[in-house]
């Protein structure tokens, strides 16, 4: 019997989606690509395949899971299987540089970015050339969850960090990104969630305590400390009062922005994604991340009255994939 197949490498992120499938009586199976093999000459199972491979897979010891997934997706498409978040989505997931090129091609503004491949001295030299003695953001081209995103007061501070950078913060693909420091009007970013290529809701995320932005419960860890002048938060000072880190925005995002982002997703074959952006004090919006393996914060959804409904992230995904499975079955009948 055909079913929904969830491609992933991190079982800890599956339970909310598993509950949503089970509540709707949908047949499904997980396909963990932290390792494995498959026969290219044999047809894949029937059904709908949902790709949830993460750019941060290498941080869990699964350095080549994305590459294995790319091979699997090519195999699935060769046999005409229905794939949600196919090869192009994976390509964007594992490269911020390619994300930015695709966003700009869609008319969506991104922060100024310099890509550097080289030793620490090459990175610092590129930073001095672009930023002089001013602040800058450093991030890995392939990161995920906001891992490795750091603000430096100037290239000298960057040089000090790179002289002793921990191995687990080195970019998996060898590419560093130097990025313009965008100071937001408030110490928050906005993450817009899309399912089936359509806007679902937006969350406001407090970044004052760090920039690891995965909203799943299993990602919530104390933010590391940082030296004065260097920080994990690129959007400003801490808020005056403690608030929930994730909050669903009741009014969503502006219609014209939603339309631009939906058009970008359609042009790139991405059906499930979280897209993050910053708004400056002047009202200018910079989009800086497209996460095609998106998680959802249960507390924020519960506070907004979305938990357990088709308006929750897991509920909306399960409903969408259930419809796609029904269409696939009818086409095969």
N, C-alpha and C positions, 0 to 999 in steps of 0.2 A: 504493500500500500504506500502511495506517495505521502510524504510528510514534510514538515518544516525542518530543515537542517541548519543548526546554528554553528557557524565556524568561529572558533575562538582559541585562546591559549591561556585564559585565566578563569578557572571555575568559580572563583570567589565573586565574580561579577554576574553570575548566571541566576541566582535564586529569585530576584524580583521578576525576571522575564519568565522563568520556569513557572512561577505561581500564576502569572497572567495567562500563559498557555493553558495550564491545567484548569484554571477557572472557566475558560471558554471551551474546554473539551477538545483542544487542538492537538493532533498527533505531531510530535516533534522529537528530535534527537540532537544531542550535542556532538560536534566533531572537533576534538581538541587537536590543534595542529602545533602543539609545542614540540612534537616529533611525529614521525609516521612515514608511510609510503603508500603509493597507489600505482595502478597499472594504466598507463596512458592509452593502451589499446582497447581497454574494456570500458563499456559505458558506465557512467556514474549512476547512483540510485535515482529514482524518480522523486520529484518534489520541488520545493522552493528552498534556495540556499541563501541564508542571511550571513553576510561577512561581517564579523565583529573583530577582526584582527586589529591589534593596537600598536601604535607607534612606540609605546613604552614596553613592548614585549621583551626587549633586550635587558631591561632592568630587573626582570624576573628570571633571568638565566636562559631565555629563549631567543638567542641572538638571531637565528635564521628562520624564525617562524613566519615573518613577513615574506621572505623569499619562497618558502614552501607554499604559503597561501597564494602567492602570485602564480605559481605553477598549477595549483589546484583550480584556481579561477579560470585560467586558460583552458584547462581540461573540461571544466563544466560548460563553458561557452562553446567549445568545439562541438559538444554533443547537444547544444541547444537548450540547456537547463536554464530555468529562471533564476537569476542571481540578483539579489538586492545588495547594492554597494559592491559593484564589480571591480574589474582591474583599474579603471580610472580613479575610483574612490580610494582604493588601496594606494595608488601612486601618490595621491594628494595627502593621504594620511601619514605617509612616512617621509615627506619632504615639505618643510615649510617654504623653502624657496620656490618649489613648484606651485604650492598653494598661492603664494603672493603673485606669481606670474599669471595664474588663472584668474585670481580676483581682479587684478588690474585690467586684464583683457575684458572682463565683464563690467568695467567702469566703476569698480569698488575701490576706494582709496585705502592703501595700507601704509604703515610706517616705512620711512626710508630705511633700506636694508643693504648691507654689504656682506657678500658671501666670501669666506676665507678658507682656503685649504693650505695648511702649512704649519710650521712650528709656532711656538708661543710668540717669538719675536715678529713673525709675519703678521700675526693677529694684532699685536700692539701697534705695529707700524701702520697697518690699515686703519686702526682706530685713531691714531694721531692725525693721519691724513684727512679723515673725514670730520673728526670732532674736536681737533685741537686739544684744548684743556677742559672741554666740557663733558657733561655726563653722557652715558650711553648704556644700552642694554646689551648683554651677552646672552645668547641662547644657542643650544644645539639645533642643527637643522632637523635632526630626527630625535625628538624627545618624548613628548606625550605627558599629559597631566600637569603641564607647567613645570616639569622637572628641569632643573638646570638654568632657569631664567633668573638672571641677576642684574641688578642695577649697580653701576660703578660711577663714582663722582667724577672720574677722569681716567685717561689711559694709564696713568701711573698706578692707580688702584687696580685696574685690570691686570697690569703686568705682575703685580704682587700675587694676585689670585692664580694666574696662569703658571706661575713658577712652582706652585704646589697644588695644582688642581687634582682632586681625587679621581682615581680611575673611573669610578662610577658616574662621574659628571662629564667624561669625555664624550663627544658626539659619536654615535654608533657608526655613522657613515663618514666620519673624518671631517665634516664641514661645520665650521662655526659661523654663526650669524651675528653681525654687529648691527644694532638697530637703534633708530632714533628714540630718545626718551620722550614719551608723550605724557605730559602731566594732565591728569584728569581733573575735572571740576570737583569731584569727590573721590575718596579712595575705594572706588567700586568699578567693576567691569560688568558688562551685560553679556549674557549668553543666550542666544536665541535657538530654540530647539525646533527641528523640522523632521517630520515623519511622512513618508510617502511623497516627499518633495514639497510638502506644504507646512506652513508655520503652525506650530502647536502652542507654545507659550514661551515666555522669556523669563529668565531669572537674573536678579541682581546679585552679584557675588562680592562680598567684602574681602578685599585683598590686603587689608592692613596687617594681618598676621602672617602673610606669606603668599606665595604665588603657585602653590600646588592646587590646581583647580578641579581635580576630579571630584565630582559631587557624591560619589557612592560612599556608603558608610565605611567600607573597607579601606578607603583612601584617606580617611580623616585621621591625621597624625599631627602632633604638636609641630609648629613651624620651627625650623632651626634659627638660632640667633645669627646676627650678622654684625660686622664691624660698622662703626659710625661712618657714614658716607657710602657704604655699600649695603645693598638690601636685596631682598627677594621680591619686593613689591615695587613695581614701576609706575604706580599711579597716585602717589601722594601720601599725606600724613594719615595717621590713625583717626577713626571717628571718635567723637567725644564720648559716646555711650556705647556699651556693648550691645550688639544686636545679633540675631541669627545670621550666620555667614551666607546662607542661601535664602533668597526670598523671591517667590513668584510675583512678577509684576502684573497687577490686575488689568492694566491698559495695554499690555503687550508692547509692540514697537510700531513706529510710524508706517503707514501703508506703503509709501514709496520705497522705504528701506526694505520692507518685507518683500515687495515685488522684485526688487533688484537681487536680493539674496535667493529667492526662489528661482529666478531666471539663471543665476549662476549655478545653482545645484542641477537644474535641468540640463544646462549646457555641458556639464561634466559627469553626468550619469550618477549623481549622488542622491540617494533617496532618504537616508537617515543621517542626520548630522546635528552637531551643536556648533554654532558659529559665534565667536567672541569678538567684542569690539569695545573701544574706549571712546568716551565723549569728552572733548576738551572744554575749558571754561567758556570758550567762544562758540561752543555748540557744534564744532567740527567732529565728525565721526571717523575713526580709524579702525579698520577690521584687521585683526592680527592672527587669528587661528581658526582653522576648520577642523573639527574633530569628528571623523566619520565612525568612530567607535564611542558612542556617547552613553553616559550613565546619567542617572537622575537622583536627586536628593529626596529621600522619602519624607523627611521632616518638612521640607519646603512644600512638597505636594500635599501633605496632610494639612498643613496650615492654610493652604489655598482651597481646601475641599476637593482636591483632585484624586486623592488616594483611592485605589480600587475601581476607578472609572476609566472609560475610554479616553478621558482627557489627561490621564496620567501618562508618563512616558512609557512604562512597560505595557500598560493597557492599550495605548494607541499603537504600539509596535505589534502586539499580538493580534489586534483587530486587523491591522493592515496586512500582515503576513497571512492571516487566515483568509482574507479576501483573495490574495494572490494565489494561495493554494487552491481555493475553489475554482478560480479562473483556469489554472493549470490543469486541474482534473477535467474540467469541462472541455478544454481544448484537446485533451488526450482521448476523450470518450468517442 
